[in-house]
Amino acid sequence: MTTQQQASAEQLPLKKRILSWYQKQPGVWRASGDIQRLVTMTTAYTPANATRRLRELAEEGELSVEIRDKHSWYCYKPHHTKQVSEFIIKDGRAIEIIKTITV
């Protein structure tokens, strides 16, 4: 990583840095404690900051979370969009409505 890339990475808010890290490893589950250690080793943020950001990312649907033996594990699963058709009857005619949903 170049000095310029490091500087720009350090300017990102912690939440975006954590999400970016997970996005580089889709489908990999990591314990919150691992992320806390990573954050404290590479930034000035506290473990509580890391935990709070992980919870926010899970609440926003950006990360999946599982509780295993009283510990939280997080994973990034890429979002996919698909189109679904819905039909309604109006004035005796069938009208197709196409919606794009994220799954």
N, C-alpha and C positions, 0 to 999 in steps of 0.2 A: 504494500500500500504506500503510495507516495505521500509526501508531507501535505500536499494540498488535499488529498483524499482524506487523510487523518483529520485535518483541520475542519473540513466540511462535515465529517462524521461527528466530531465533537460538538458541533453547533446544533445538531439535531436534538430535539427534546427526547427525554428518556423513553417515552412511550413509543415514539417512532423508531428509535434505535433498537428496542426490544422486538418490535414487530418485524423490522427489517432482518434481524438475526434469525427469527423463526421462519420467515419467508424463504430464506436461503436453505432451510432444512425442512421442507414440507413433509408432514406425516411423522416427524420424529417427536416423541414425547419427552419432555424434560421436567424434572422436579423444580418447584419454585426455589428450593434451596440452592440448586445449581445456578439458577439465574441470579439469585441474590449474591452469590460468591463472585460470579462473573462481573456483575455491576460494580461491586465494591473494589474489585481488583483493577478495573479499567476506567472508573469514573470517581467523582467525588460524592456520588449519591449514596444513600444509606440502604440497607436491606429493606427497610420499611417502604422506601420510595419504590423499589423494584416490585415488591409485593403488591402495592397499591396499583401500579401501572399494569401489572399482569391481570389483576381483578377487573380493571377498567376495560382492558382489551377483550376479556372474556365476556363482560356484560355487553359490549358493543358488537359481539359476534365475530370479532376478528380472530380470536383464539378459542379452541375447544378446551374444556377443563374437566378433569376427573379427579376424584378424591380416592387416594389409595393409602390405606393404613394411616389415616389422619393427615396425609400430606397431599398438597395440590400438585397435579401434573398438568402441563399445558402443551398444546400442539397446534400448529397451523395447518389447516386443511384448505387448499385453494377453493375459492368460490366459483361456482359455475352458473351460468345463466342459460335458461332455455325458454322457448316460447310455448305457451299453452293456448289452446282455443277454447272459447266459451261461447255458447250459443244462447241467444235470448229470442223470444218471440215478441214481436212488436207489430201491431196492426195486421196480424195474421201472417207475417213474414218472418222467416228465421234470419237473424242477423248474427254474423260471426264477429266476436271480439277477440283480438289476439293480444295477449298480455306477456310481457317478459318478466320472469321471476328468477330470483337468485336462490340456488339450492346449495 
